[in-house]
Amino acid sequence: EKKDIAITVADYQNKLKEYLDFLKLPSDRVLVGIEERETIFANIPRVVSKIEDEKKEASFYISKFIVACGAGLFDAALNYLWGETILCLRKKIVSFDLDYFKSNLDEKTKKIVKDGSDLRNIDDNEIVVGCKNIGLISDVGFRHLDYIRSMRNWVSAAHPNQEDLTGLNLCNWLEICIKEVIGKEPVGPAIANKQLLHNIRT
């Protein structure tokens, strides 16, 4: 029940505030308000339902995203969401065609990527741009993800800031990441490109 969630979140927040006060640490503007957390919890079930059950089992950063939202740490939640998105893109690159992805990188970066595990050593932006170039994400999806990446850099826990995020902000970005990456399999042009490359090689 929404009321029960609100009461639980409020009690948790009060206890945390008391503990921070006890430690003589700042407690104001540390946690997002309860109303914003209610907003995201009211929408999360519908959004997360778009992920297939077998994929949910491996979505640890989505769990961390939800826990961070419940704690009122929206900046950390955005960081976790972006982490899940990039992790999924790396997996898609490996399962799709790592060599094709590498062909879109500059010579210096190509030398860094010898196998799938090396994808963690290249910039998130290069991952997103490369996925667009090989058809793993659409042009529109790329623009959405590029904006979320930018917001992650400016208003998440990745860098010091005191910007405010809303529950609707996070719900919207979660839905986009699920629609464009986490819950999506390669389609149309990407599959055709993969088949063409396979034919050329064989």
DAFEN-V703061 format. One line per field, one symbol per residue. phi: phi as a letter, one per 20 degrees, with the letter a starting at -180 (. if undefined). burial: 1 if it has 24 or more other ideal C-beta (glycine too) atoms within 12 Angstrom, else 0. A space follows every 10 residues. Layout:
phi=???
burial=???
This chain:
phi=.gffffffff ffffffffff ffemdgceme dfffgfffgf ffdggffffe efgffgfdef ffffgfffff fndfffgfff ffgfffgfff fffffeafff fffeefgffg ffeebgffff edfgffffff fffenfcfff gfffffffgf fgfdceffbg acfdddffgf fffffffffe cfdddgckgf ffffffffff fe
burial=0000100010 0010000000 0000000000 1101011111 1011001101 1000100010 1101110111 1111111111 1111111111 1111011101 1101100000 0010010010 0101011111 1111111100 1101110110 1100111000 0000111011 1111111111 1111010001 0011000000 00
